[in-house]
Amino acid sequence: MNESQIQLIVKISETGSFTKAGEELHMTQPAVSRAVAAIELELGTKLIKRNRKNGLVFTDVGERILIIFRNVLSELQKVDELIAAEQGLEIGKVHIGAYRTACTRFIPKIIRTMEDKYPGLEVKLSEGSVDQVKEWLRSKCIDVGIIIPPDKDFDIIPLMKDQLIVIMHSSHPLYQKETIGIPDLQGENIILGRGGYEVQVHALFKDYNLTPQVRFEVDHIETGLSMIQEGLGITITTKKNILSLPEQVVFLELKPNTFREISIAVPNMKDISKATDVFIQTARTLFTNEDA
């Protein structure tokens, strides 16, 4: 097999479509179909099958082969980077995965700083939930991810802390308190944000032998803020998760001061490319030890 064939299979997995993969690689759809058939014939196994409900899906063996193919392309990229460095050039590719708040708050600054310093660097960004980012790391769809909380499956580089706050309507009795702690929230209607907050919130209540009274679970903080504005409950989130608050919506810091850890994760630090290392070092220079 050659590099072009490997790139094609990986591109199909990324786009989920023969047509879209062909467009990105400047191939027609029939040409992609013929190429895939030839690859499967050469390997002697089916890699991709069509599913009426989910469209194109990879077989079990196809998923395992995908991980190997991504490793092959990663190693070939290191060769390109090594040769470029020898010639005094700075090139490389890095595929970043991050959850929504990270993509909004600090990923753009990291990318801009990287591209200013290394004009030849190619950056790709995928936005998803924390769980999706972790799955992309496991399957090596991405080179590096921003995750919370740290995960034992990956090599972790601490990035920053983000202070937890309690958001409520300004008329809520809790807003009259000088300080607010987890015991004060017992029996309150909690609007729980998905995407990494659930585990920490439940753990905070468990420390006091309490259970949060979760009324709603939401994917986006904007939904939670609108519910709070209507007096439907309160939420626990972090300062960096908030750009602005709607009218009559306020917050208090959770006491004692409590933080959410935000980390950079890679499958294995020993195998990272130069471009991935540039991302890690840039992110740490800009944000490490920055508290909300």
Short mmCIF file of the C-alpha atoms (twelve columns), coordinates in Angstrom:
data_MODEL
# 
_entry.id   MODEL 
# 
loop_
_atom_site.group_PDB 
_atom_site.id 
_atom_site.type_symbol 
_atom_site.label_atom_id 
_atom_site.label_alt_id 
_atom_site.label_comp_id 
_atom_site.label_asym_id 
_atom_site.label_seq_id 
_atom_site.Cartn_x 
_atom_site.Cartn_y 
_atom_site.Cartn_z 
_atom_site.pdbx_PDB_model_num 
ATOM 1   C CA . MET A 1   0.000   0.000  0.000  1 
ATOM 2   C CA . ASN A 2   1.144   3.562  -0.620 1 
ATOM 3   C CA . GLU A 3   0.681   6.821  1.276  1 
ATOM 4   C CA . SER A 4   -2.105  8.040  -1.017 1 
ATOM 5   C CA . GLN A 5   -4.192  4.938  -0.331 1 
ATOM 6   C CA . ILE A 6   -3.696  5.296  3.416  1 
ATOM 7   C CA . GLN A 7   -4.609  8.996  3.235  1 
ATOM 8   C CA . LEU A 8   -7.800  8.122  1.364  1 
ATOM 9   C CA . ILE A 9   -9.017  5.647  3.979  1 
ATOM 10  C CA . VAL A 10  -8.272  8.082  6.806  1 
ATOM 11  C CA . LYS A 11  -9.980  10.926 4.941  1 
ATOM 12  C CA . ILE A 12  -13.106 8.801  4.451  1 
ATOM 13  C CA . SER A 13  -13.213 8.176  8.200  1 
ATOM 14  C CA . GLU A 14  -12.908 11.914 8.877  1 
ATOM 15  C CA . THR A 15  -15.558 13.031 6.408  1 
ATOM 16  C CA . GLY A 16  -17.879 10.025 6.607  1 
ATOM 17  C CA . SER A 17  -18.355 10.207 2.849  1 
ATOM 18  C CA . PHE A 18  -16.708 8.927  -0.325 1 
ATOM 19  C CA . THR A 19  -17.778 12.104 -2.117 1 
ATOM 20  C CA . LYS A 20  -16.436 14.527 0.496  1 
ATOM 21  C CA . ALA A 21  -13.183 12.584 0.847  1 
ATOM 22  C CA . GLY A 22  -12.790 12.673 -2.922 1 
ATOM 23  C CA . GLU A 23  -13.388 16.427 -3.037 1 
ATOM 24  C CA . GLU A 24  -10.659 17.055 -0.463 1 
ATOM 25  C CA . LEU A 25  -8.230  14.760 -2.281 1 
ATOM 26  C CA . HIS A 26  -9.271  15.931 -5.769 1 
ATOM 27  C CA . MET A 27  -10.772 12.581 -6.772 1 
ATOM 28  C CA . THR A 28  -14.153 11.776 -8.251 1 
ATOM 29  C CA . GLN A 29  -16.589 9.625  -6.286 1 
ATOM 30  C CA . PRO A 30  -16.267 6.686  -8.722 1 
ATOM 31  C CA . ALA A 31  -12.474 6.908  -8.434 1 
ATOM 32  C CA . VAL A 32  -12.739 6.779  -4.640 1 
ATOM 33  C CA . SER A 33  -15.021 3.733  -4.822 1 
ATOM 34  C CA . ARG A 34  -12.588 1.944  -7.145 1 
ATOM 35  C CA . ALA A 35  -9.641  2.818  -4.926 1 
ATOM 36  C CA . VAL A 36  -11.398 1.530  -1.794 1 
ATOM 37  C CA . ALA A 37  -12.343 -1.701 -3.568 1 
ATOM 38  C CA . ALA A 38  -8.738  -2.174 -4.670 1 
ATOM 39  C CA . ILE A 39  -7.461  -1.571 -1.128 1 
ATOM 40  C CA . GLU A 40  -9.944  -4.026 0.374  1 
ATOM 41  C CA . LEU A 41  -9.000  -6.598 -2.285 1 
ATOM 42  C CA . GLU A 42  -5.315  -6.120 -1.539 1 
ATOM 43  C CA . LEU A 43  -5.895  -6.480 2.215  1 
ATOM 44  C CA . GLY A 44  -8.320  -9.340 1.772  1 
ATOM 45  C CA . THR A 45  -10.923 -7.878 4.126  1 
ATOM 46  C CA . LYS A 46  -13.823 -5.434 4.164  1 
ATOM 47  C CA . LEU A 47  -12.963 -2.073 5.766  1 
ATOM 48  C CA . ILE A 48  -16.120 -0.054 5.096  1 
ATOM 49  C CA . LYS A 49  -19.765 -0.982 4.823  1 
ATOM 50  C CA . ARG A 50  -22.902 0.994  4.102  1 
ATOM 51  C CA . ASN A 51  -25.556 1.350  6.783  1 
ATOM 52  C CA . ARG A 52  -28.999 2.754  5.947  1 
ATOM 53  C CA . LYS A 53  -29.255 4.474  9.302  1 
ATOM 54  C CA . ASN A 54  -25.683 5.692  9.806  1 
ATOM 55  C CA . GLY A 55  -24.356 5.857  6.256  1 
ATOM 56  C CA . LEU A 56  -20.743 4.714  5.896  1 
ATOM 57  C CA . VAL A 57  -19.381 2.778  8.868  1 
ATOM 58  C CA . PHE A 58  -16.064 1.025  9.369  1 
ATOM 59  C CA . THR A 59  -16.004 -2.655 10.231 1 
ATOM 60  C CA . ASP A 60  -14.369 -3.791 13.477 1 
ATOM 61  C CA . VAL A 61  -11.170 -4.697 11.671 1 
ATOM 62  C CA . GLY A 62  -11.458 -1.464 9.699  1 
ATOM 63  C CA . GLU A 63  -11.497 0.553  12.939 1 
ATOM 64  C CA . ARG A 64  -8.355  -1.221 14.138 1 
ATOM 65  C CA . ILE A 65  -6.619  -0.706 10.811 1 
ATOM 66  C CA . LEU A 66  -7.583  2.989  10.911 1 
ATOM 67  C CA . ILE A 67  -5.563  3.459  14.104 1 
ATOM 68  C CA . ILE A 68  -2.533  1.888  12.401 1 
ATOM 69  C CA . PHE A 69  -3.015  4.037  9.297  1 
ATOM 70  C CA . ARG A 70  -3.163  7.195  11.420 1 
ATOM 71  C CA . ASN A 71  0.066   6.141  13.134 1 
ATOM 72  C CA . VAL A 72  1.697   5.610  9.729  1 
ATOM 73  C CA . LEU A 73  0.677   9.095  8.546  1 
ATOM 74  C CA . SER A 74  1.897   10.589 11.830 1 
ATOM 75  C CA . GLU A 75  5.313   8.965  11.390 1 
ATOM 76  C CA . LEU A 76  5.505   10.128 7.765  1 
ATOM 77  C CA . GLN A 77  4.695   13.664 8.954  1 
ATOM 78  C CA . LYS A 78  7.656   13.491 11.338 1 
ATOM 79  C CA . VAL A 79  9.881   12.637 8.368  1 
ATOM 80  C CA . ASP A 80  8.630   15.724 6.510  1 
ATOM 81  C CA . GLU A 81  9.215   17.879 9.598  1 
ATOM 82  C CA . LEU A 82  12.728  16.504 10.069 1 
ATOM 83  C CA . ILE A 83  13.686  17.198 6.462  1 
ATOM 84  C CA . ALA A 84  12.144  20.687 6.622  1 
ATOM 85  C CA . ALA A 85  14.033  21.477 9.828  1 
ATOM 86  C CA . GLU A 86  17.271  20.354 8.172  1 
ATOM 87  C CA . GLN A 87  16.542  22.835 5.376  1 
ATOM 88  C CA . GLY A 88  15.815  25.630 7.851  1 
ATOM 89  C CA . LEU A 89  12.053  25.517 7.313  1 
ATOM 90  C CA . GLU A 90  9.264   25.213 9.870  1 
ATOM 91  C CA . ILE A 91  6.356   23.081 8.720  1 
ATOM 92  C CA . GLY A 92  4.023   20.552 10.194 1 
ATOM 93  C CA . LYS A 93  0.415   19.644 10.874 1 
ATOM 94  C CA . VAL A 94  -1.475  19.407 14.127 1 
ATOM 95  C CA . HIS A 95  -5.083  18.326 14.599 1 
ATOM 96  C CA . ILE A 96  -6.584  19.724 17.809 1 
ATOM 97  C CA . GLY A 97  -9.745  18.553 19.527 1 
ATOM 98  C CA . ALA A 98  -11.477 20.694 22.135 1 
ATOM 99  C CA . TYR A 99  -14.800 21.156 23.874 1 
ATOM 100 C CA . ARG A 100 -16.963 24.200 23.175 1 
ATOM 101 C CA . THR A 101 -15.768 26.521 25.955 1 
ATOM 102 C CA . ALA A 102 -12.126 25.880 25.100 1 
ATOM 103 C CA . CYS A 103 -12.811 26.571 21.416 1 
ATOM 104 C CA . THR A 104 -14.491 29.842 22.343 1 
ATOM 105 C CA . ARG A 105 -12.223 31.139 25.077 1 
ATOM 106 C CA . PHE A 106 -8.614  30.247 24.367 1 
ATOM 107 C CA . ILE A 107 -8.010  27.944 21.367 1 
ATOM 108 C CA . PRO A 108 -8.208  30.882 18.871 1 
ATOM 109 C CA . LYS A 109 -5.450  32.753 20.745 1 
ATOM 110 C CA . ILE A 110 -3.240  29.656 20.765 1 
ATOM 111 C CA . ILE A 111 -3.726  29.097 17.040 1 
ATOM 112 C CA . ARG A 112 -3.051  32.750 16.176 1 
ATOM 113 C CA . THR A 113 0.157   32.759 18.243 1 
ATOM 114 C CA . MET A 114 1.327   29.505 16.620 1 
ATOM 115 C CA . GLU A 115 0.630   30.667 13.076 1 
ATOM 116 C CA . ASP A 116 2.325   34.028 13.655 1 
ATOM 117 C CA . LYS A 117 5.499   32.262 14.789 1 
ATOM 118 C CA . TYR A 118 5.327   29.322 12.377 1 
ATOM 119 C CA . PRO A 119 3.670   30.444 9.097  1 
ATOM 120 C CA . GLY A 120 4.149   27.003 7.549  1 
ATOM 121 C CA . LEU A 121 2.206   25.258 10.278 1 
ATOM 122 C CA . GLU A 122 -1.101  23.650 9.274  1 
ATOM 123 C CA . VAL A 123 -3.725  23.570 12.022 1 
ATOM 124 C CA . LYS A 124 -6.988  21.633 12.037 1 
ATOM 125 C CA . LEU A 125 -9.601  22.023 14.782 1 
ATOM 126 C CA . SER A 126 -12.448 19.685 15.732 1 
ATOM 127 C CA . GLU A 127 -15.038 20.839 18.270 1 
ATOM 128 C CA . GLY A 128 -17.024 18.360 20.334 1 
ATOM 129 C CA . SER A 129 -17.972 17.347 23.846 1 
ATOM 130 C CA . VAL A 130 -15.310 16.356 26.374 1 
ATOM 131 C CA . ASP A 131 -16.279 12.703 25.881 1 
ATOM 132 C CA . GLN A 132 -15.950 13.075 22.103 1 
ATOM 133 C CA . VAL A 133 -12.492 14.624 22.454 1 
ATOM 134 C CA . LYS A 134 -11.406 11.685 24.627 1 
ATOM 135 C CA . GLU A 135 -12.747 9.195  22.079 1 
ATOM 136 C CA . TRP A 136 -10.929 11.037 19.260 1 
ATOM 137 C CA . LEU A 137 -7.716  10.758 21.269 1 
ATOM 138 C CA . ARG A 138 -8.219  7.030  21.850 1 
ATOM 139 C CA . SER A 139 -8.825  6.385  18.142 1 
ATOM 140 C CA . LYS A 140 -6.039  8.828  17.210 1 
ATOM 141 C CA . CYS A 141 -8.356  10.944 15.077 1 
ATOM 142 C CA . ILE A 142 -6.665  13.981 16.652 1 
ATOM 143 C CA . ASP A 143 -3.103  14.656 17.778 1 
ATOM 144 C CA . VAL A 144 -3.879  16.608 20.931 1 
ATOM 145 C CA . GLY A 145 -6.959  17.502 22.949 1 
ATOM 146 C CA . ILE A 146 -8.187  19.806 25.675 1 
ATOM 147 C CA . ILE A 147 -10.056 17.767 28.283 1 
ATOM 148 C CA . ILE A 148 -11.573 17.893 31.757 1 
ATOM 149 C CA . PRO A 149 -11.048 16.252 34.144 1 
ATOM 150 C CA . PRO A 150 -7.675  14.472 33.581 1 
ATOM 151 C CA . ASP A 151 -7.952  10.913 32.281 1 
ATOM 152 C CA . LYS A 152 -5.653  7.984  33.061 1 
ATOM 153 C CA . ASP A 153 -5.840  6.791  29.422 1 
ATOM 154 C CA . PHE A 154 -3.657  9.673  28.230 1 
ATOM 155 C CA . ASP A 155 -0.515  11.607 29.032 1 
ATOM 156 C CA . ILE A 156 -1.706  14.778 30.721 1 
ATOM 157 C CA . ILE A 157 -0.179  18.270 30.768 1 
ATOM 158 C CA . PRO A 158 -1.912  20.636 33.238 1 
ATOM 159 C CA . LEU A 159 -2.970  23.845 31.526 1 
ATOM 160 C CA . MET A 160 -5.074  26.037 33.808 1 
ATOM 161 C CA . LYS A 161 -7.605  26.240 36.608 1 
ATOM 162 C CA . ASP A 162 -11.092 27.702 36.216 1 
ATOM 163 C CA . GLN A 163 -12.940 28.785 39.352 1 
ATOM 164 C CA . LEU A 164 -16.399 27.375 40.057 1 
ATOM 165 C CA . ILE A 165 -19.279 29.780 40.573 1 
ATOM 166 C CA . VAL A 166 -22.978 29.479 41.392 1 
ATOM 167 C CA . ILE A 167 -25.312 31.329 39.017 1 
ATOM 168 C CA . MET A 168 -28.824 32.331 40.097 1 
ATOM 169 C CA . HIS A 169 -31.572 34.893 39.621 1 
ATOM 170 C CA . SER A 170 -30.905 38.169 41.448 1 
ATOM 171 C CA . SER A 171 -34.109 37.656 43.472 1 
ATOM 172 C CA . HIS A 172 -32.945 34.286 44.791 1 
ATOM 173 C CA . PRO A 173 -32.531 34.234 48.598 1 
ATOM 174 C CA . LEU A 174 -29.037 32.734 48.238 1 
ATOM 175 C CA . TYR A 175 -27.820 35.934 46.611 1 
ATOM 176 C CA . GLN A 176 -28.239 37.695 49.966 1 
ATOM 177 C CA . LYS A 177 -25.573 35.489 51.542 1 
ATOM 178 C CA . GLU A 178 -22.017 36.779 51.889 1 
ATOM 179 C CA . THR A 179 -20.594 33.377 50.937 1 
ATOM 180 C CA . ILE A 180 -22.137 30.287 49.409 1 
ATOM 181 C CA . GLY A 181 -21.070 26.677 49.815 1 
ATOM 182 C CA . ILE A 182 -22.313 23.278 48.676 1 
ATOM 183 C CA . PRO A 183 -24.429 22.717 51.845 1 
ATOM 184 C CA . ASP A 184 -26.368 25.888 50.957 1 
ATOM 185 C CA . LEU A 185 -27.430 24.246 47.684 1 
ATOM 186 C CA . GLN A 186 -29.100 21.221 49.234 1 
ATOM 187 C CA . GLY A 187 -32.709 21.038 48.024 1 
ATOM 188 C CA . GLU A 188 -32.189 23.680 45.316 1 
ATOM 189 C CA . ASN A 189 -33.260 22.944 41.748 1 
ATOM 190 C CA . ILE A 190 -29.980 22.374 39.928 1 
ATOM 191 C CA . ILE A 191 -29.597 22.964 36.206 1 
ATOM 192 C CA . LEU A 192 -26.684 20.655 35.431 1 
ATOM 193 C CA . GLY A 193 -24.431 21.297 32.458 1 
ATOM 194 C CA . ARG A 194 -23.234 18.293 30.514 1 
ATOM 195 C CA . GLY A 195 -19.805 18.072 28.952 1 
ATOM 196 C CA . GLY A 196 -17.545 17.478 31.928 1 
ATOM 197 C CA . TYR A 197 -19.322 19.254 34.778 1 
ATOM 198 C CA . GLU A 198 -21.472 16.331 35.937 1 
ATOM 199 C CA . VAL A 199 -18.747 14.281 37.620 1 
ATOM 200 C CA . GLN A 200 -17.288 17.195 39.562 1 
ATOM 201 C CA . VAL A 201 -20.664 18.532 40.718 1 
ATOM 202 C CA . HIS A 202 -21.758 15.136 42.021 1 
ATOM 203 C CA . ALA A 203 -18.356 14.682 43.707 1 
ATOM 204 C CA . LEU A 204 -18.644 18.071 45.451 1 
ATOM 205 C CA . PHE A 205 -22.040 17.134 46.899 1 
ATOM 206 C CA . LYS A 206 -20.791 13.672 47.867 1 
ATOM 207 C CA . ASP A 207 -18.033 15.278 49.964 1 
ATOM 208 C CA . TYR A 208 -20.829 16.557 52.222 1 
ATOM 209 C CA . ASN A 209 -22.853 13.328 52.005 1 
ATOM 210 C CA . LEU A 210 -25.415 15.185 49.909 1 
ATOM 211 C CA . THR A 211 -27.040 14.556 46.531 1 
ATOM 212 C CA . PRO A 212 -27.768 17.392 44.091 1 
ATOM 213 C CA . GLN A 213 -31.422 17.855 43.181 1 
ATOM 214 C CA . VAL A 214 -31.002 17.945 39.401 1 
ATOM 215 C CA . ARG A 215 -34.083 19.344 37.669 1 
ATOM 216 C CA . PHE A 216 -32.695 19.838 34.162 1 
ATOM 217 C CA . GLU A 217 -29.600 18.749 32.245 1 
ATOM 218 C CA . VAL A 218 -28.447 20.994 29.398 1 
ATOM 219 C CA . ASP A 219 -25.723 20.864 26.753 1 
ATOM 220 C CA . HIS A 220 -25.163 24.607 26.420 1 
ATOM 221 C CA . ILE A 221 -24.690 27.225 29.117 1 
ATOM 222 C CA . GLU A 222 -26.922 29.647 27.207 1 
ATOM 223 C CA . THR A 223 -29.853 27.290 27.768 1 
ATOM 224 C CA . GLY A 224 -29.106 27.152 31.468 1 
ATOM 225 C CA . LEU A 225 -28.844 30.938 31.739 1 
ATOM 226 C CA . SER A 226 -32.227 31.386 30.063 1 
ATOM 227 C CA . MET A 227 -33.785 28.944 32.523 1 
ATOM 228 C CA . ILE A 228 -32.203 30.782 35.454 1 
ATOM 229 C CA . GLN A 229 -33.560 34.052 34.098 1 
ATOM 230 C CA . GLU A 230 -37.022 32.499 34.327 1 
ATOM 231 C CA . GLY A 231 -36.413 31.377 37.901 1 
ATOM 232 C CA . LEU A 232 -36.300 27.669 37.074 1 
ATOM 233 C CA . GLY A 233 -33.203 26.888 39.117 1 
ATOM 234 C CA . ILE A 234 -29.512 27.592 39.671 1 
ATOM 235 C CA . THR A 235 -26.377 26.196 38.089 1 
ATOM 236 C CA . ILE A 236 -22.762 25.523 38.981 1 
ATOM 237 C CA . THR A 237 -20.294 26.391 36.248 1 
ATOM 238 C CA . THR A 238 -16.960 28.185 35.876 1 
ATOM 239 C CA . LYS A 239 -15.971 31.789 35.251 1 
ATOM 240 C CA . LYS A 240 -14.402 31.061 31.866 1 
ATOM 241 C CA . ASN A 241 -17.603 29.393 30.718 1 
ATOM 242 C CA . ILE A 242 -19.437 32.723 30.881 1 
ATOM 243 C CA . LEU A 243 -19.056 35.540 28.364 1 
ATOM 244 C CA . SER A 244 -21.899 37.650 29.742 1 
ATOM 245 C CA . LEU A 245 -24.923 37.230 31.987 1 
ATOM 246 C CA . PRO A 246 -28.535 37.997 31.023 1 
ATOM 247 C CA . GLU A 247 -30.451 40.700 32.862 1 
ATOM 248 C CA . GLN A 248 -31.224 39.810 36.501 1 
ATOM 249 C CA . VAL A 249 -28.855 36.829 36.444 1 
ATOM 250 C CA . VAL A 250 -25.957 36.996 38.917 1 
ATOM 251 C CA . PHE A 251 -23.247 34.775 40.375 1 
ATOM 252 C CA . LEU A 252 -21.350 34.112 43.596 1 
ATOM 253 C CA . GLU A 253 -18.039 32.294 43.895 1 
ATOM 254 C CA . LEU A 254 -18.309 28.855 45.453 1 
ATOM 255 C CA . LYS A 255 -16.603 28.739 48.853 1 
ATOM 256 C CA . PRO A 256 -14.158 27.453 49.787 1 
ATOM 257 C CA . ASN A 257 -12.568 28.389 46.464 1 
ATOM 258 C CA . THR A 258 -13.045 25.440 44.125 1 
ATOM 259 C CA . PHE A 259 -11.513 24.978 40.708 1 
ATOM 260 C CA . ARG A 260 -12.012 22.905 37.622 1 
ATOM 261 C CA . GLU A 261 -8.786  21.521 36.153 1 
ATOM 262 C CA . ILE A 262 -8.294  22.006 32.414 1 
ATOM 263 C CA . SER A 263 -5.628  19.849 30.802 1 
ATOM 264 C CA . ILE A 264 -3.898  19.113 27.522 1 
ATOM 265 C CA . ALA A 265 -3.963  15.424 26.623 1 
ATOM 266 C CA . VAL A 266 -2.064  13.305 24.094 1 
ATOM 267 C CA . PRO A 267 -2.062  9.536  23.590 1 
ATOM 268 C CA . ASN A 268 1.680   9.334  24.313 1 
ATOM 269 C CA . MET A 269 4.128   12.204 24.889 1 
ATOM 270 C CA . LYS A 270 6.977   10.108 23.468 1 
ATOM 271 C CA . ASP A 271 5.286   9.949  20.065 1 
ATOM 272 C CA . ILE A 272 4.176   13.552 19.543 1 
ATOM 273 C CA . SER A 273 5.165   15.452 16.419 1 
ATOM 274 C CA . LYS A 274 7.011   18.755 16.432 1 
ATOM 275 C CA . ALA A 275 3.776   20.524 15.466 1 
ATOM 276 C CA . THR A 276 1.965   18.989 18.445 1 
ATOM 277 C CA . ASP A 277 4.814   20.028 20.722 1 
ATOM 278 C CA . VAL A 278 4.511   23.582 19.362 1 
ATOM 279 C CA . PHE A 279 0.818   23.579 20.320 1 
ATOM 280 C CA . ILE A 280 1.552   22.302 23.840 1 
ATOM 281 C CA . GLN A 281 4.347   24.787 24.497 1 
ATOM 282 C CA . THR A 282 2.361   27.702 23.065 1 
ATOM 283 C CA . ALA A 283 -0.706  26.840 25.155 1 
ATOM 284 C CA . ARG A 284 1.354   26.512 28.330 1 
ATOM 285 C CA . THR A 285 3.178   29.785 27.699 1 
ATOM 286 C CA . LEU A 286 -0.127  31.630 27.224 1 
ATOM 287 C CA . PHE A 287 -2.267  30.014 29.903 1 
ATOM 288 C CA . THR A 288 -0.478  27.785 32.435 1 
ATOM 289 C CA . ASN A 289 -1.135  28.866 36.023 1 
ATOM 290 C CA . GLU A 290 -3.775  31.322 34.878 1 
ATOM 291 C CA . ASP A 291 -6.671  31.163 37.314 1 
ATOM 292 C CA . ALA A 292 -10.114 32.536 36.564 1 
# 
